[in-house]
């Protein structure tokens, strides 16, 4: 697929659009009409904005893309509560987003949460993640990130519903693409554009400490989520290769700095892998690491990934792990997986479309992981280099 050189309009600053219109002799109020069409009416092109004159619609469509997503395939699971979207972008890159519906309950309102992607593929290479199997293709630009949210909002609007939460926890490491992620967050948060409150936006990271500090310096009260997965460095070296550059103690300290600066609780994601990171030793290490922090731990059973030798921890094991953390005063939730029949974990659907890797490659990956995890459980630190492309 050829690359479309037109910039995505949702990534263009309002003042830049207004200047573009003014330079061409259009009155300033046209900028508001364009913005209303883009952000309120979910327009796919200028032709969807009837308040604009025909020549201006043609000019806008010739200069900008109103939708940076070329095509979207939606697969529904969990009786309609989970919608997995496979988005094809200009140039052929493929990314995923997941829209999850939570009906109202006695203690909570109805919620519609979108997990979106910031990169096509991922350079971090966590071995239990299907995105890591795909490798890294490229960063998404601002409009490609924002338009995943616009796509979900457009579908919700058909039923009179709206998007209530956004989580940067799809494909990719958001803090390795901050130059595009930060403007996307600004657009999503801006009341004159997408208009979602800061407290309803969560940014997840596998532990890019400089990016965490850069996010903290901004000051707004976005929620920070850290993909922890192990509290012991030897094991986390294997599960989260970035740990070889920024060890777990540095990651947690950067998270504490964020909590102190914003007053927001840190969420820690912990994928439960049977016999690997779910032992009493691991629970004790995690309890010691986070004791006394303003934090919340989400325990998540591992989704199946073709190239790993691992499976999810058994439910009783997860329950015991959660009890151990709670007894240490750490708020803990077990987040049972959704949408497994449609590959709702990060990268699973895209990996299926890409096809299975050759059997010898899978066998070699499995053997390396068996050896690495066995060494980690003995307390031996990894000697492998940090994956390339993860920044400094």
C-alpha positions in Angstrom: 0.0 0.0 0.0 1.4 3.4 -1.0 2.1 6.0 1.7 -0.4 8.9 1.8 1.6 12.1 2.4 -1.3 14.2 3.6 -1.2 14.9 7.3 -3.9 13.6 9.5 -6.2 16.5 10.5 -6.7 15.3 14.1 -3.0 15.7 14.6 -3.0 19.3 13.4 -3.1 22.0 16.1 -6.2 24.2 16.0 -4.1 27.4 15.5 -2.3 25.7 12.6 -5.6 24.9 10.9 -7.0 28.4 11.5 -3.8 29.9 10.0 -4.1 27.6 6.9 -7.7 28.7 6.4 -6.9 32.4 6.9 -4.0 32.2 4.4 -6.5 31.1 1.8 -9.0 33.8 2.4 -11.5 31.9 4.4 -13.2 33.5 7.4 -12.1 32.4 10.9 -15.4 30.8 11.8 -14.7 28.1 9.2 -12.1 26.6 11.6 -14.9 26.0 14.1 -17.1 24.4 11.5 -14.2 22.1 10.5 -13.5 21.3 14.1 -17.1 20.5 14.9 -17.3 18.1 11.9 -14.0 16.4 12.9 -14.6 16.1 16.7 -18.3 16.2 17.2 -19.8 14.7 14.0 -16.9 12.2 13.5 -16.5 13.2 9.9 -14.5 10.8 7.7 -13.9 13.5 5.1 -14.7 17.2 4.4 -17.6 16.0 2.3 -19.3 14.9 5.5 -19.5 18.6 6.7 -22.4 20.2 4.8 -21.9 23.6 6.4 -18.7 24.1 4.3 -18.8 25.4 0.8 -18.0 22.8 -1.9 -14.6 24.3 -3.0 -13.4 24.4 0.6 -14.4 20.8 1.1 -12.4 19.8 -2.0 -9.4 21.8 -0.8 -9.5 20.3 2.7 -9.7 16.8 1.4 -6.8 17.4 -1.0 -4.6 18.7 1.8 -5.5 16.6 4.9 -6.7 13.2 5.8 -9.8 13.4 8.0 -9.2 9.8 9.0 -5.7 8.4 9.3 -7.0 4.9 9.4 -7.5 3.4 6.0 -9.7 0.4 6.9 -10.9 -1.2 10.1 -12.0 -4.8 10.8 -14.0 -5.3 13.9 -14.4 -8.7 15.7 -16.9 -9.0 18.6 -16.6 -11.2 21.7 -18.0 -11.7 25.2 -21.6 -11.3 24.0 -20.8 -7.9 22.6 -18.9 -6.6 25.6 -15.5 -6.7 23.8 -14.8 -5.3 20.3 -11.3 -6.0 18.8 -10.4 -3.7 15.9 -7.6 -4.3 13.4 -6.7 -1.0 11.8 -4.8 -0.7 8.5 -2.8 2.5 8.2 -1.3 4.3 5.2 1.7 2.4 3.9 0.2 -0.9 5.1 1.1 -1.0 8.8 -1.4 -2.8 11.0 -2.3 -1.9 14.6 -5.0 -3.0 17.0 -7.3 -1.4 19.5 -9.8 -3.0 21.9 -13.1 -1.4 23.0 -14.4 -2.9 26.3 -17.9 -2.2 27.6 -18.7 -2.3 31.3 -22.4 -2.2 32.2 -23.6 0.0 35.1 -23.6 -1.6 38.5 -24.7 -0.5 41.9 -21.3 0.9 42.7 -20.2 2.2 39.3 -21.5 3.9 36.2 -21.5 2.4 32.7 -18.0 2.6 31.1 -16.6 2.2 27.7 -12.8 1.9 27.7 -10.6 1.9 24.7 -7.1 0.3 24.8 -5.2 1.8 21.9 -1.8 1.4 20.2 1.1 3.9 19.9 3.4 1.9 17.7 3.0 -0.7 14.9 4.7 -3.6 16.6 7.1 -3.1 19.5 10.8 -3.0 20.1 10.8 -4.0 23.8 10.3 -7.7 23.1 8.6 -9.0 26.2 8.4 -12.8 25.5 4.9 -13.3 26.8 3.4 -10.6 24.5 2.2 -11.4 21.0 3.2 -7.9 19.8 6.8 -8.8 20.6 6.6 -11.7 18.2 5.7 -9.2 15.4 8.8 -7.0 16.0 8.9 -3.3 15.5 7.6 -1.6 12.3 7.3 2.1 13.1 6.0 4.8 15.4 2.4 5.9 14.9 2.0 9.6 14.2 -0.3 11.7 16.4 -3.4 11.4 14.1 -3.0 7.6 13.8 -3.2 7.4 17.6 -6.1 9.9 18.0 -8.1 8.4 15.2 -8.3 5.0 17.0 -10.3 6.9 19.6 -12.3 8.7 17.0 -13.2 5.4 15.4 -14.4 4.0 18.7 -16.3 7.1 19.5 -18.0 7.0 16.1 -19.2 3.5 16.7 -20.4 4.3 20.2 -22.3 7.4 19.0 -24.5 5.2 16.8 -26.2 3.9 20.0 -26.0 7.3 21.9 -23.0 6.2 24.0 -19.7 7.8 24.5 -16.1 6.8 25.2 -15.4 7.2 28.9 -11.8 6.0 29.3 -8.7 5.6 27.1 -5.7 3.4 28.0 -2.4 3.6 26.1 -1.8 -0.1 26.6 -2.2 -1.6 23.1 0.6 -2.4 20.7 3.9 -0.6 21.3 5.7 1.2 24.2 4.1 4.7 24.5 7.1 6.3 26.2 9.3 5.4 23.3 7.1 7.5 21.0 6.5 10.5 23.3 6.9 13.1 20.6 3.7 11.8 19.0 2.0 10.4 22.1 2.1 13.7 24.1 0.4 15.7 21.3 -2.2 12.9 21.0 -2.9 13.0 24.8 -3.3 16.8 24.5 -5.8 16.4 21.6 -7.7 13.8 23.5 -7.8 15.9 26.7 -8.5 19.3 25.1 -12.2 20.3 25.7 -12.3 21.9 22.3 -11.2 18.7 20.6 -11.9 15.2 21.9 -12.6 16.5 25.4 -11.8 13.5 27.7 -10.7 14.4 31.2 -7.1 13.8 32.2 -8.2 11.4 35.0 -9.8 9.2 32.3 -6.6 8.8 30.4 -4.0 6.2 31.4 -0.5 5.8 29.9 1.2 2.5 30.3 4.9 1.8 30.2 7.2 -1.2 30.6 9.6 1.0 32.5 11.2 3.7 30.3 12.4 5.8 33.2 13.4 9.0 31.2 9.9 9.0 29.5 8.2 8.5 32.9 10.0 11.5 34.3 9.2 13.6 31.2 5.5 12.7 31.6 5.7 13.6 35.3 7.2 17.0 34.5 4.1 17.9 32.5 2.0 18.0 35.7 -1.5 17.0 34.4 -3.1 14.2 36.4 -3.0 11.4 33.9 -2.8 7.9 35.4 0.5 6.1 35.0 0.4 2.3 34.6 3.6 0.3 34.9 3.9 -3.2 33.3 5.9 -4.7 36.1 5.5 -8.6 35.8 8.3 -9.3 38.2 9.8 -7.7 41.3 13.2 -9.5 41.1 15.7 -8.1 38.6 16.9 -11.5 37.4 13.4 -12.6 36.4 12.4 -9.2 35.1 15.4 -9.1 32.8 13.8 -12.1 31.0 10.2 -11.0 31.1 10.8 -7.2 30.4 14.1 -6.8 28.6 14.1 -3.0 29.3 14.9 -4.0 32.9 18.5 -4.6 31.8 18.7 -0.8 31.2 16.4 0.5 33.9 16.2 -2.0 36.8 13.0 -2.5 38.7 14.0 -0.3 41.7 14.6 2.7 39.3 11.3 2.1 37.6 9.3 2.0 40.9 11.1 5.1 42.2 10.2 7.0 39.0 6.6 5.9 39.5 6.7 7.1 43.1 7.9 10.5 41.8 4.9 10.6 39.5 2.5 9.8 42.3 4.0 12.5 44.5 3.8 15.1 41.8 0.3 14.3 40.6 -1.4 12.8 43.7 -2.5 10.0 41.4 -2.3 6.3 42.3 0.1 4.2 40.2 -1.3 1.1 38.6 1.0 -1.9 38.3 0.2 -4.6 35.7 1.5 -8.1 36.6 0.9 -10.9 34.1 0.6 -14.2 36.0 2.7 -16.9 34.4 2.5 -20.4 35.8 5.6 -21.6 37.7 7.6 -18.5 36.5 6.5 -15.4 38.4 3.7 -16.6 40.6 5.6 -18.2 43.5 5.5 -17.2 47.2 9.0 -15.7 46.7 7.6 -13.5 43.9 4.6 -12.4 46.0 6.9 -11.5 48.9 9.3 -9.6 46.7 6.5 -7.6 45.1 4.9 -6.9 48.6 8.3 -5.6 49.8 8.9 -3.5 46.7 5.5 -1.7 46.9 4.8 -1.7 50.6 3.5 1.7 51.7 3.2 3.1 48.2 0.1 4.8 46.7 -0.3 1.9 44.3 -2.8 -0.6 42.9 -1.8 -4.0 41.4 -3.7 -5.7 38.6 -3.0 -9.4 38.3 -3.7 -10.6 34.8 -3.6 -14.3 33.7 -1.2 -14.7 30.8 -2.9 -14.9 27.3 -1.6 -17.8 25.2 1.2 -16.8 22.8 2.5 -19.2 20.1 6.2 -19.0 20.7 6.4 -19.3 24.5 6.5 -22.4 26.6 4.4 -20.8 29.3 0.8 -20.8 30.3 -1.3 -18.8 32.7 -1.2 -19.4 36.4 -4.0 -21.4 37.8 -6.9 -19.5 39.4 -6.1 -20.7 43.0 -2.5 -19.6 42.6 -3.6 -16.2 41.5 -6.0 -15.9 44.4 -3.2 -16.8 46.9 -0.9 -14.3 45.3 -3.6 -11.6 45.6 -4.2 -12.5 49.2 -0.5 -12.1 50.0 -0.4 -8.6 48.5 -3.5 -7.5 50.2 -2.2 -8.7 53.5 0.7 -6.3 53.0 -1.8 -3.4 52.5 -1.5 -3.3 48.7 -4.8 -2.8 46.8 -5.0 -5.7 44.4 -7.4 -6.7 41.6 -7.5 -9.8 39.5 -8.3 -8.9 36.0 -9.7 -12.0 34.3 -9.1 -11.9 30.6 -11.7 -10.8 28.0 -12.1 -11.7 24.4 -9.7 -14.6 24.2 -11.7 -16.2 21.4 -10.8 -13.2 19.2 -7.2 -12.8 20.4 -7.9 -9.7 22.4 -4.5 -9.5 24.0 -2.0 -7.0 22.5 -0.9 -8.1 19.0 -2.7 -11.4 19.0 -5.0 -10.6 16.1 -2.3 -8.9 14.1 0.0 -11.9 14.7 -2.7 -14.3 13.4 -3.0 -12.2 10.2 0.8 -12.2 9.8 0.9 -16.0 9.9 2.7 -18.5 12.1 6.5 -18.2 12.3 8.3 -21.3 11.0 8.3 -24.3 13.4 12.1 -24.3 13.9 12.0 -20.6 14.8 9.3 -21.3 17.4 11.1 -24.3 18.8 14.3 -22.2 19.2 12.5 -19.4 20.9 10.9 -21.8 23.3 14.2 -23.4 24.2 15.8 -20.0 24.8 13.0 -18.9 27.1 13.1 -22.2 29.0 16.9 -21.7 29.6 16.6 -18.0 30.4 13.7 -18.4 32.8 15.4 -21.3 34.6 18.6 -19.2 35.1 16.4 -16.3 36.3 14.7 -18.5 38.9 18.2 -19.4 40.1 18.8 -15.6 40.5 21.2 -15.3 37.6 21.0 -11.9 35.8 20.7 -11.9 32.0 23.8 -11.2 29.9 21.8 -10.3 26.8 22.0 -6.8 25.4 19.0 -4.4 25.7 16.8 -4.7 22.5 17.8 -2.2 19.9 15.5 0.8 19.3 14.4 1.3 22.9 16.1 4.6 23.4 18.5 5.9 26.0 
